[in-house]
Amino acid sequence: KVEPDEEYLGFIAEDVPALVATRDRKGLAAMDIVSVVTQVVKDQQRVIESQRDDLASQQDELASQRDLIEQLGKRLAVLETKPK
């Protein structure tokens, strides 16, 4: 904070979970923060991969339904052209 025109970002120890604050709540345990953030990123990656798989499955199902609708449309068109 030597340069008055430079901005810094950070945490206020009282505002963070006890998991990453020092016992006296006057500081932060940097490596604990890294550990927590790393685990959060891993968890989010698992969720992203699961959602990616779900999306691929839904796209396959949508393609199947579109094919079926097209086939049914063709069958309906044939039935509608037959004389009664």
C-alpha positions as CSV (number, residue, x, y, z in Angstrom):
1,K,0.0,0.0,0.0
2,V,3.0,2.2,-0.6
3,E,1.6,3.5,-3.9
4,P,-1.6,5.5,-3.2
5,D,-2.8,5.2,-6.8
6,E,-2.6,1.4,-6.8
7,E,-5.7,-0.6,-5.9
8,Y,-5.6,-3.8,-3.9
9,L,-8.2,-6.5,-3.4
10,G,-8.4,-8.8,-0.5
11,F,-10.5,-10.3,2.3
12,I,-11.5,-9.0,5.6
13,A,-10.6,-11.8,8.1
14,E,-13.9,-11.3,10.0
15,D,-15.9,-11.8,6.9
16,V,-14.5,-15.1,5.8
17,P,-15.4,-18.6,7.0
18,A,-13.6,-19.7,10.1
19,L,-12.1,-22.5,7.9
20,V,-9.7,-20.0,6.3
21,A,-9.3,-17.4,9.1
22,T,-6.6,-17.6,11.7
23,R,-7.8,-18.5,15.2
24,D,-7.8,-14.9,16.4
25,R,-9.8,-14.0,13.2
26,K,-7.3,-11.2,12.5
27,G,-5.7,-12.8,9.5
28,L,-6.1,-15.4,6.8
29,A,-4.4,-18.7,6.3
30,A,-3.3,-18.4,2.6
31,M,-2.7,-22.1,2.0
32,D,-6.1,-23.0,3.5
33,I,-7.7,-20.6,1.0
34,V,-5.8,-22.2,-1.8
35,S,-6.9,-25.6,-0.6
36,V,-10.6,-24.6,-0.3
37,V,-10.6,-22.9,-3.7
38,T,-8.9,-25.9,-5.3
39,Q,-11.6,-28.2,-4.0
40,V,-14.3,-25.8,-5.1
41,V,-12.9,-25.8,-8.6
42,K,-12.7,-29.6,-8.7
43,D,-16.3,-29.8,-7.5
44,Q,-17.5,-27.3,-10.2
45,Q,-15.6,-29.2,-12.8
46,R,-17.4,-32.4,-11.9
47,V,-20.7,-30.5,-12.2
48,I,-19.8,-29.1,-15.5
49,E,-18.8,-32.5,-16.9
50,S,-22.1,-34.0,-15.6
51,Q,-24.1,-31.2,-17.2
52,R,-22.1,-31.7,-20.4
53,D,-23.0,-35.4,-20.4
54,D,-26.7,-34.6,-19.7
55,L,-26.7,-32.0,-22.5
56,A,-25.3,-34.5,-25.0
57,S,-27.9,-37.1,-24.0
58,Q,-30.7,-34.6,-24.4
59,Q,-29.4,-33.5,-27.8
60,D,-29.4,-37.2,-28.9
61,E,-32.9,-37.6,-27.6
62,L,-34.0,-34.5,-29.4
63,A,-32.5,-35.7,-32.6
64,S,-34.4,-39.0,-32.2
65,Q,-37.6,-37.2,-31.6
66,R,-37.1,-34.9,-34.6
67,D,-36.5,-38.0,-36.8
68,L,-39.6,-39.7,-35.4
69,I,-41.7,-36.5,-36.0
70,E,-40.4,-36.4,-39.6
71,Q,-41.3,-40.0,-40.2
72,L,-44.8,-39.5,-38.7
73,G,-45.3,-36.4,-40.9
74,K,-44.4,-38.4,-44.0
75,R,-46.8,-41.2,-43.0
76,L,-49.5,-38.7,-42.3
77,A,-49.0,-37.1,-45.7
78,V,-49.3,-40.5,-47.4
79,L,-52.5,-41.3,-45.5
80,E,-54.0,-37.9,-46.4
81,T,-53.4,-38.4,-50.1
82,K,-55.1,-41.8,-50.2
83,P,-58.7,-41.7,-51.6
84,K,-61.4,-42.4,-49.1
